[in-house]
Amino acid sequence: MAELAHAIPAVDMINATSRLQIEAAEVRASKPNWGSYLRSQMIPQEDYNFISAYENAKNKEERDAVLAANDANGQAARTIVNLITNVAKDQNVRYVLTLLDDMLQEDKSRVEIFHNAARKQKRTVWSWFLGILQRQDNFIVNQMSSIIAKLACFGSTLMEGSELNYYFSFLKDQLKSSSTNEYMNTTARCLQMMLRIDTYRHAFMEAEGIQSIVAALNGKANFQLQYQLVFALWCLTFNPDIARRTPSLGVIQALGDILSESSKEKVIRIIIATFSNILKKVDERDIKKEAALQMVQCKTLKTLELTDAKKYGDTELEEDVEFLSAQLQLSVQDLSSFDEYCSEVRSGRLQWSPVHKSDKFWRENAPRFNEKNFELIKILIRLLETSQDPLILCVAAHDIGEYVRHYPRGKTVIEQYQGKQAVMRLLTAEDPNVRYHALLAVQKLMVHNWEYLGKQLDVDTPETVAVK
């Protein structure tokens, strides 16, 4: 943690504009009538005394004094917890949560007030608050989430086990509703905080949280949200075990798409830093090569040239650009056509790159499709079964056919993995190009006289079908 503290800047939890912060400003102005609660015996005298004294404190020193006077007996924590969990009116719960959030934001060490009180009761602080995440009021839910992140990150007591899994599951659910969730910036900020801590990174990866971030980035995210989510991924890549997983989880493709389109300096900066981190943290040659190749395929070299030309005047950015450019140039020099093909297939983003139509490529490499337990064949068949993109379906069907044509036992392999059925289903596809390439693949699966088939295909190619 000490090593990381200087590497990752503190998350600005105040200045980033968000729906939660705008609403919180309104909530602060709506103080509950605690005297009415006391007279109605809805809160005890001790709670009234503490909350009134804390509200009336005019500055941090006075607030510290109120907290110190109520810390030893646990009254400060007890009052806050009571008001959050026992007050029925949402408006007043909003107020207390905002007061608590401000309390922790003003002084991080105050989280220990709550951790100490929980330990005295032989429980965790999370056991008081996780249930609030199920409330119907969106402000309450997201303010509580923000507080939980602070409690989990500001002190020495880490969240763990089922409680940590529960919280990460909640954050993942928030990410899934990114298109309709007005509090997404708050969710992203919670991740920015949590993922600065290595213990939490492992748990988040195991919970398949990386895939949730990638899915949110692939949706419609504004540049501020893009920055926050990429920041979270950047934090994750400080862990070598996680960095080496990124090429297989769609991280590089998602960031590459944003990098090629974004004009925002801070978004460009954090993506380049993430790419650099991946290549620095991964030691395994094959994984590092795959990661670099994916970056090259995302046109990252071109973006690096443009970024270098703009001269942002940022030393760290210049160093990252220089390092990344050198690494990617090396990977290009060492690149074989089969490496390029493998990376394209693994990315799931098939296109008519030259290797697909090269007889030389298929003659030399068809047997290599059997490597790693037929990995490439399985991916191609999965794309035939799941993709909705006509271009991907065309290329995948074509490649299945070429594999069968150039590998003697190819037909048996394809049938073994249900590839024949997958191709035949495409014979009734809506897109004429897909139907055409599926038909060619089926013919290659059926016929034995390749010379005859080649002549027939030259005759039968329909002029109305555009073959790329």
Secondary structure, 3 states (H helix, E strand, C coil): CHHHHHHCCCCCCCCCCCHHHHHHHHHHCCCCCHHHHHHCCCCCHHHHHHHHHHHHCCCHHHHHHHHHHCCCCCHHHHHHHHHHHHCCCHHHHHHHHHHHHHHHHHCHHHHHHHHHHHHHCCCCCHHHHHHHHHCCCHHHHHHHHHHHHHHHHCCCCCCCHHHHHHHHHHHHHHHHCCCCCCCHHHHHHHHHHHCCCHHHHHHHHHCCHHHHHHHHHHCCCCHHHHHHHHHHHHHHCCCHHHHCCHHHCCHHHHHHHHHHHCCCHHHHHHHHHHHHHHHHHCCCHHHHHHHHHHHHHCCHHHHHHHHHHHCCCCHHHHHHHHHHHHHHHHHHHCCCHHHHHHHHHHHCCCCCCHHHHCHHHHHHHHHHHHHHHHHHHHHHHHHHHHCCCHHHHHHHHHHHHHHHHHCCCHHHHHHHCCHHHHHHHHHHCCCHHHHHHHHHHHHHHHCCCHHHHHHHHHHHCCCCCCCC
